[in-house]
């Protein structure tokens, strides 16, 4: 992942878009593998408050649940931190601590990192004499520890780009990549400076929480473009997570699907500057428990949503829906039919296999049930407009449209219940696991399923596809980047995210 990110030409604003969303997604996966334990003292109160005008991440963990995997993917990226980050070397230390709190924020052109974590007796004893504990030392190459004025320890090593500083006392260690932050944490402990007074709004009794703030970056980009330097109200994401879930025993007893390894709840605030209220205010929840969805297997990613009516011309709706609306009109559909196609239950999936030239690649399918006669007219226009009047072979169970293998495998068919368009063979196997998960979703606005190892394998195929369209020096994705990304994702599992509302929801990890 770090190689993939560092090759992207992001500006200072855009790199935080990557951090904000990518860390939010990836940390869930790594954190689920560890979270748990009883509630411990809140260490966040010992840390000084980051600047609200800058992007920041705050993590508070009780019981060995630090999401190290998420930070490990990004800490070394030159896109995120051009001069490197001490976070790389501190990840194992925070993961080993039973309780921890951490802040990462942007200052100038780089990142600032400071935090506090609990110490075992042997760790405190080693640090008291100016030595690194044995289980820390193995993460550093030729470390050297020196004691500064006031008992602060300075640590340097060949495998870290900048030193970090440690101050211990009362069974805890304060750590930072600058002496300024060590001093400010000292002031907080002396009550001369205010500490972080953060009341978690989600599941306060759960052991693990994180909040991410974009510092106003996303709102500025959404409203004024990437060159704007004016920051607006921050978009903030809060997530609480723990190992296992209340759903585990029920699923095991009913034999539905494998019990989740962990669960999370999340909430976003400040989206008013980024999303049009016309769209978000029109969204409505749906009962997915009995949905007969076309989900190709092996499944990589699938996304389902109950789309509201876009109205005429889809004004006020996201640009992707507006583009689809315009394309449907160009295909020859009437405005009323285009509105109907883009209204209601809609599922897009990446899965199965398809043949394009001599490459076998993952297929893609769009399933839009409940459109009735409009679905028939959509499929008729698809074949007459997109494939210039091709005569597809009929598919069992569908009265309109069908399939063809030339110039590549295409399925576009409809009956009175649904319309399906995709780059998959007609007899592609159907995924069962996701359908079992949806049995429990009787009131969801949208959902997302992703199999991370399969996603990594699919991305690893991209350089071969790029070779068809780009010269060597112009390829946007290279083999080294995709190989690293596949390696990172192969260690993860599958995630199922549910939107209960436009700005809140749940997630489970398997």
SVG drawing of the C-alpha trace seen along z (x, -y; Angstrom):
<svg xmlns="http://www.w3.org/2000/svg" viewBox="-44 -31 68 55">
<polyline fill="none" stroke="black" stroke-width="0.4" points="0.0,0.0 2.8,-2.5 4.4,-2.0 1.0,-2.4 0.3,-5.7 3.7,-7.3 3.4,-7.2 0.2,-9.3 0.7,-13.0 -1.4,-14.4 -1.3,-17.9 -1.2,-18.6 -5.0,-18.7 -5.6,-15.6 -3.2,-13.5 -5.5,-14.0 -8.4,-12.8 -6.5,-9.5 -5.6,-9.4 -9.2,-10.2 -10.9,-7.5 -8.2,-4.9 -7.2,-4.8 -10.9,-4.7 -11.4,-1.6 -8.2,0.3 -8.0,-0.3 -11.3,1.6 -9.8,4.7 -6.6,4.7 -8.3,3.6 -10.9,6.3 -8.2,8.9 -7.2,7.5 -9.9,5.4 -11.3,6.5 -10.8,6.5 -12.4,4.6 -12.6,0.8 -9.4,-0.9 -8.6,-4.4 -8.8,-7.0 -5.3,-8.1 -6.4,-10.7 -6.7,-13.3 -2.9,-13.2 -2.5,-14.5 -2.7,-18.1 -5.5,-19.0 -4.5,-19.0 -5.2,-22.1 -8.8,-21.8 -7.8,-23.6 -5.5,-20.8 -6.3,-17.2 -5.7,-14.8 -6.3,-11.2 -7.0,-10.4 -7.0,-6.8 -8.0,-5.6 -7.6,-1.9 -8.1,0.2 -7.1,3.9 -4.5,4.5 -6.6,3.3 -4.4,0.7 -5.0,0.8 -1.4,1.1 -2.1,2.6 -3.8,-0.5 -1.0,-2.8 1.6,-0.5 0.2,-0.7 0.6,-4.5 3.4,-5.5 6.2,-5.1 4.4,-6.6 6.2,-9.7 2.8,-10.8 1.5,-11.1 4.8,-12.1 7.5,-13.3 10.2,-13.3 9.2,-10.0 7.3,-9.3 8.5,-7.9 5.2,-6.1 6.8,-3.2 9.0,-2.3 6.4,-3.1 3.6,-0.8 4.9,2.4 5.3,0.6 1.7,-0.7 0.4,2.7 2.2,4.3 0.7,1.9 -2.5,2.9 -3.8,-0.7 -2.8,-3.5 -3.8,-6.9 -2.3,-8.5 -2.5,-11.7 -1.2,-12.1 -1.7,-15.6 -0.3,-17.7 2.1,-20.6 3.7,-22.4 4.8,-19.9 4.9,-16.8 3.2,-14.8 3.5,-15.2 3.0,-12.2 2.6,-12.0 1.0,-9.6 0.9,-7.8 0.7,-4.1 0.8,-1.8 4.1,-0.2 4.8,3.2 7.1,3.4 10.1,4.7 9.6,2.0 9.6,-0.7 12.7,0.7 14.7,0.8 13.7,-2.8 14.6,-4.0 18.3,-3.1 18.3,-4.5 17.8,-1.3 15.2,0.0 13.2,3.0 14.2,6.1 10.9,6.5 11.2,3.0 14.8,3.2 14.3,5.9 12.3,3.5 15.2,1.1 18.5,1.4 21.5,0.5 19.4,-1.7 21.1,-4.3 19.5,-5.9 20.7,-9.1 19.3,-10.8 18.5,-14.5 17.8,-17.1 14.7,-16.3 15.1,-12.6 13.7,-12.5 15.1,-9.7 16.1,-10.3 16.1,-7.3 17.8,-7.0 18.3,-4.0 19.4,-3.3 15.9,-2.3 14.1,-5.4 14.4,-8.8 13.9,-11.0 14.5,-10.4 11.7,-10.0 11.5,-11.0 10.2,-9.2 9.3,-10.4 8.1,-7.9 6.3,-8.0 3.5,-6.4 3.4,-3.3 3.0,-5.1 5.3,-6.4 4.8,-9.6 6.3,-9.4 6.6,-12.0 8.7,-12.8 9.5,-16.3 10.6,-17.7 7.9,-20.3 5.2,-17.7 6.9,-16.0 6.9,-19.4 3.3,-20.1 2.3,-16.6 4.2,-17.5 2.1,-20.7 -1.1,-18.7 -0.1,-16.4 0.7,-19.4 -2.8,-20.8 -1.1,-23.9 -2.5,-23.0 -5.8,-21.5 -5.9,-17.8 -8.1,-16.1 -11.6,-16.0 -13.3,-13.7 -16.5,-12.0 -17.0,-9.1 -20.5,-9.3 -20.6,-5.7 -20.6,-2.7 -18.6,-4.4 -18.2,-1.0 -16.4,0.5 -12.6,0.7 -11.5,-0.8 -12.3,-4.2 -10.9,-6.4 -11.8,-9.8 -10.5,-11.3 -10.9,-14.9 -10.1,-16.4 -9.5,-19.9 -12.0,-21.3 -10.1,-20.0 -12.9,-17.9 -15.5,-20.7 -13.1,-23.2 -12.4,-20.8 -16.0,-19.9 -17.2,-23.5 -14.3,-25.5 -11.9,-23.0 -8.6,-21.5 -6.7,-24.8 -8.6,-26.5 -6.8,-27.2 -9.8,-28.3 -10.8,-25.6 -14.4,-25.0 -16.1,-23.1 -14.4,-19.7 -15.7,-16.4 -15.2,-13.9 -15.5,-10.2 -15.8,-8.4 -15.6,-4.6 -16.0,-2.2 -15.0,1.4 -14.5,4.6 -13.7,8.2 -16.7,10.5 -20.3,9.3 -23.7,9.8 -24.7,11.5 -22.0,14.2 -24.0,16.7 -27.2,16.3 -25.4,16.9 -23.6,19.9 -26.8,21.5 -28.7,20.8 -25.9,21.9 -26.2,18.7 -22.7,17.6 -19.4,17.7 -19.5,15.6 -17.7,12.3 -14.3,11.7 -15.3,8.2 -17.8,5.5 -17.8,1.7 -20.1,-1.2 -19.4,-4.5 -20.7,-8.0 -19.7,-10.9 -20.5,-14.5 -19.9,-17.6 -21.0,-16.2 -23.3,-19.2 -20.5,-21.0 -19.8,-17.9 -23.1,-16.2 -26.2,-17.8 -29.1,-17.6 -31.4,-17.0 -29.9,-13.5 -29.2,-12.6 -32.6,-13.9 -34.3,-11.6 -32.6,-8.4 -34.9,-5.7 -34.1,-2.4 -35.1,0.9 -35.8,4.5 -33.0,6.6 -33.8,9.9 -35.7,11.5 -33.9,9.8 -33.1,12.1 -29.9,10.4 -27.6,11.5 -24.2,11.8 -21.5,13.4 -19.0,15.7 -16.1,15.6 -17.2,12.2 -14.7,9.4 -16.8,6.3 -20.5,5.7 -22.5,2.5 -26.2,2.2 -28.3,-0.9 -32.0,-2.0 -31.7,-5.0 -34.3,-7.8 -35.9,-9.2 -33.5,-11.6 -36.3,-13.7 -36.0,-15.2 -32.4,-15.8 -31.1,-14.4 -30.3,-18.0 -29.0,-18.1 -27.8,-14.5 -24.2,-13.2 -22.3,-13.6 -22.2,-9.8 -26.0,-9.6 -26.3,-12.6 -23.9,-11.1 -25.9,-7.8 -29.1,-9.7 -27.7,-11.6 -26.4,-8.4 -29.8,-6.7 -31.3,-9.6 -28.7,-9.3 -29.5,-5.6 -33.1,-6.6 -35.0,-6.2 -37.7,-8.7 -37.1,-10.9 -39.7,-9.0 -38.0,-5.7 -34.5,-7.0 -35.9,-8.2 -37.4,-4.7 -34.2,-2.9 -32.3,-5.1 -34.9,-4.6 -35.1,-1.8 -32.9,1.2 -29.6,1.2 -26.7,3.6 -23.3,3.4 -20.9,6.3 -17.3,7.1 -17.0,10.9 -17.1,13.9 -14.8,14.1 -15.0,12.7 -12.8,12.9 -11.5,9.7 -9.2,10.5 -6.7,12.9 -7.1,11.8 -9.4,13.5 -10.5,10.8 -13.0,10.3 -16.5,9.6 -18.9,6.8 -22.7,6.9 -25.4,4.4 -28.7,5.8 -31.8,3.5 -34.8,5.4 -38.4,4.1 -38.4,2.0 -41.0,4.0 -41.6,3.0 -39.0,0.2 -36.4,3.0 -37.4,4.6 -37.1,1.3 -33.7,0.7 -32.3,4.0 -33.8,3.5 -32.1,0.1 -28.9,1.6 -28.6,4.2 -29.8,1.8 -27.7,-1.2 -24.6,0.2 -24.2,3.3 -25.7,1.8 -28.6,4.3 -26.8,7.5 -29.0,10.5 -28.1,12.1 -28.7,15.7 -31.7,16.2 -31.1,16.9 -33.4,19.1 -35.6,17.2 -35.4,13.9 -37.8,13.0 -35.9,10.0 -32.2,9.7 -29.7,12.5 -25.9,13.0 -23.1,13.0 -19.5,13.9 -18.3,11.5 -16.4,9.2 -16.4,10.3 -18.8,12.0 -21.8,9.8 -25.0,10.6 -27.9,8.2 -31.4,9.6 -34.7,8.8 -37.9,10.3 -40.8,8.7 -38.9,8.9 -35.4,7.6 -32.9,6.4 -29.3,7.6 -26.4,6.1 -22.8,7.4 -19.6,8.7 -20.1,12.3 -21.2,15.6 -24.9,16.5 -24.1,19.6 -21.8,17.7 -22.1,19.2 -23.9,17.2 -22.3,16.1 -24.1,17.5 -22.2,15.9 -23.4,12.3 -27.0,13.5 -26.8,15.0 -25.5,11.8 -28.4,9.8 -31.0,12.0 -30.4,10.0 -30.7,6.5 -34.4,5.6 -33.9,1.9 -30.7,0.7 -30.1,-2.2 -27.1,-0.7 -24.4,1.9 -20.9,2.8 -19.1,6.2 -15.4,6.5 -13.2,9.6 -9.7,8.0 -7.5,10.9 -9.5,11.2 -9.5,7.5 -5.7,7.5 -5.5,10.4 -7.7,8.4 -5.6,5.3 -2.4,7.3 -3.9,8.1 -4.1,4.4 -0.6,3.9 -1.3,6.5 -4.4,4.6 -2.7,1.3 -0.2,2.6 -3.0,2.7 -3.7,-1.0 -0.6,-2.8 3.0,-3.1 5.5,-1.9 6.3,-5.3 2.7,-6.4 1.2,-3.5 -0.8,-4.8 -0.3,-1.5 2.9,0.4 3.7,4.0 5.7,3.0 2.8,1.0 0.2,3.7 2.4,6.5 2.8,4.6 -0.9,3.8 -1.7,7.5 0.7,8.5 -1.0,6.1 -4.5,7.1 -3.8,10.8 -3.3,10.7 -6.8,9.4 -10.3,11.0 -13.8,9.8 -15.7,6.8 -19.4,6.1 -20.4,2.4 -24.1,1.3 -25.4,-2.3 -28.3,-2.7 -28.5,-6.4 -26.5,-8.6 -24.0,-9.4 -24.0,-6.3 -23.9,-2.6 -22.2,0.7 -19.5,3.0 -18.5,6.6 -15.2,8.3 -14.8,12.0"/>
</svg>
